[in-house]
């Protein structure tokens, strides 16, 4: 009985506190802030040792 009264009074309090009208939409999600130490971008020029080999021309099959 006591628990039912408490939950009922709590719901009534929430209903009273809730303003009438459209339900307020939650604020848009905040985009993640850039980390203080951003990940260094790889250099545009190829790194020695990781240079991709040129494609081998496939022999034309007659």
ABEGO torsion letter per residue (X at the ends): XAAAAAAAAAAAAAAAABBBEBBBBBBBBBBBBBBABBBBBBBABBBBGABBBBBBBBBBBX
